[in-house]
């Protein structure tokens, strides 16, 4: 083991087992977000760890990319009046919020290791209604709300007594003002331009189904080479 290179060690690791769900692309619905909801529900029912953990990739005005993992908040399917969307929440003055103001496009990735599945989404980003943002923030634990109010996301954190004073002040503020929501808390929705479903299979027989948005509001489907 001591003489084994990291490359060899990584190549020797198991990837997926044989006990993964079946995926029949021919039976997939016309709307990719309907299939996303179906896969999410199956992941939850199967006990997949953190099925709502989602990677969000953004880029600033200069094209410098950044990615982080956050929580999927909702998936809304298309109606006669509204296109479908994938939802998350954050501060508008955070690094990702500033990226999205400068370049309102994003890529999302959901990965369910236990089922050998991933979903890749790219699309345009919009602000959700203010009432959605408020409900989301107030659903957070009071300690989480206090952390948002005390801190400046991704900025250096103070230490010692200063940190405790700021946190104590924020906790007291939340206790006295339980319905307060900062103006900078935003719900965001991604309206997809493309959605790809990837399913592993025994003997590496991967299946990749790509939905691409059409100009008339529908979807074109392609099977992709692994």
N, C-alpha and C positions, 0 to 999 in steps of 0.2 A: 504493500500500500504506500509506503514511504517513497518508492521510486515511481509511482503512478502519476502521470502528469494530470493537471487539472482538466485539460481537454479530454483525456481518456476517461477520467473519473466521471465527468459530466455525460459523456456518451454512453456510459454503462448504466446510468440511472434509468429505472422504469418510467414509462410515460403514462400510458393508459392501460387499464385492464381490459378483459373481454366483456365485462358486464356493463355495457353502456347502452343507452336507449337506442331504439330503432328510429331512423329518420327516413321517411319517404317523401322526397321533394315533390313528387307528382301529386301528393295529397295536401300540399301546403296551401293555405288560404291566399286569396288575391292580395290582401293587405298585409305587409310584413309585420306591422305592429300587432296584428291579431296573433301571428305566429310567435312574436316576442312574448306576449302575455301568456300564451299557452306554454312556452318553454319555462317562463318564470314560475308559473304555478306548479309545473312538474318538478322544478328544482326545489321549490319550497316543500312540496309534499314528500320528496325523497330525502329531505333533511340535509341538503347541500349546505355547507358552511358559508355563511354570509352571501346568500345569492343576490343580494341587492348592492354588493360592493361593485363599483363601476369606475373604470379609469376614464378621466376627462382629459383630453389633450387640446390645448389652445396654442395660439401663436400671437405675438405682439405685432405692432404695426410694421416692424422691420422684418417680420417672418421668423423670429427666434421662437422655437417651440418650447413647450413646457407641459408636463403631464403629472397628474396626481390621482389618487384614489379617493372617491367620496361615495355618498350613498344615493342610489336611485330613489326618487321620491314618488314617481307615478309614471304610468304609461297611459295615454289617452288615444284611442283609435279614431279613425276618420269618421266624420259625420257629413251631412249635406252642407253644413255651414262652416265647419272647421276642419283643417287637416289634422292628422294625428301628430303626436309629439311625445317626446321623452323628457322627463322633468328632473331637475336637481335644484339645489338652493345654495346660496353663498352670499358673502358681502360684496357689494359692487365696487368697493375700494380695496379689495384684496387683489393679489397679483392676477388671479384668474379673472376677476371682475374687470380689472383694467385691460387685460388682454381682450376680453369679449367686447368691451366698449370700442376698442380700436379696430378689432377684426372679428366681427360677430359670426364666426364659423367655428365649429368644433368637431372633434372625433370622439366617439365613446367606445368603450370595450367592456363587455361583460364576459366573465370566464368562470365556468363551472367545472373544476377539475374532476370532481367525482363522476360527472356524466360525460366527460370528454367533449364538452361543448363550449363554443364561444360565439358571441354576436358582436359584429363590428358595425358601427353606425357613424355616418358623417352627414352634416347638414348645417342649416342656418339657425342661429340662436336669437331668441327674442325674450323680452321681459314678460313674465306672467302677470296676471291681474294682482293688484295690491292686496286684495283680501286673501288671495292664495298665499302670498308671502307672509302676511300676518298670521294666518292660521298655522303655517309651517313653523314659524319662530316660536309661537306660544305653545306648540306641542312639544318643544324641546324641554329637557329637564332644567329646572331653575339653575342648577350649577353650570350647565352648558350655556344658558343665556348669559349668566354672569361672566363667563369666560369671554364670550363675544364682546360684551360691553366693556370689559376691563382692558382687553388686549387690542393690539393693532396687528392683525393677522400677518404672519410671516416676518414681522419686524423683530429685532433682538428683544429678548425678554429681560426685564430687570431681575435682580436677585435679592435675596434676603428680605429685610424689612420692607423695602419699597414694593416688592411683589406682593407680599401679604397685605399691605395697606391697600393697594389697588384692588386686589381680589375681595377683600373685606368690604370695601366701599361698593363694589359692583354687586356683591351678594345682598347687601343692605338695600341698594337701589331696587333690585328685582323684588325683594320682599315687600317693599313699600309700593312699588309700581308693577304689580303682577301682569298687567296688560300692555306694558310698554313694548314697542317694536321699533328698533332703529330704522331710520329712513334708508339706510344703506343695505338693509337685508332684502334680498331679492329672490324670488322664484324665477328660474330660467327654464325655457322650453326649447328643445332642439327639434326642429321640423326636418326629418331626414330627406336627404337627396339619394342616399344609398344605404341599404341594410344587407349585410352578409351573414348568413347562418353557416356555421362550421361544425361538423359532427365527425368525431373520430369513429373508427370501427376496427375490429380485429384485423391484424395483418396490415395496419396502416392504410386501410381503404377509406380514406377521408372523403366526405361529401361536403361540397361548398355550393350553396345556393345564394345568388346575388339578385337582390331587387334594386332596380334603378328607376328613379322617378321619371315620368314622361311629361311632356308639355301640357297634356290635357288633364293632368291630375291623377293619372293612373300609374301603374307600375309595369315595367318590363322585367322578365325573369330570365336568368342565364345560369346554367351549371358551369362551374369553373374547374379547371384542372387543379389537383391538390398542390 
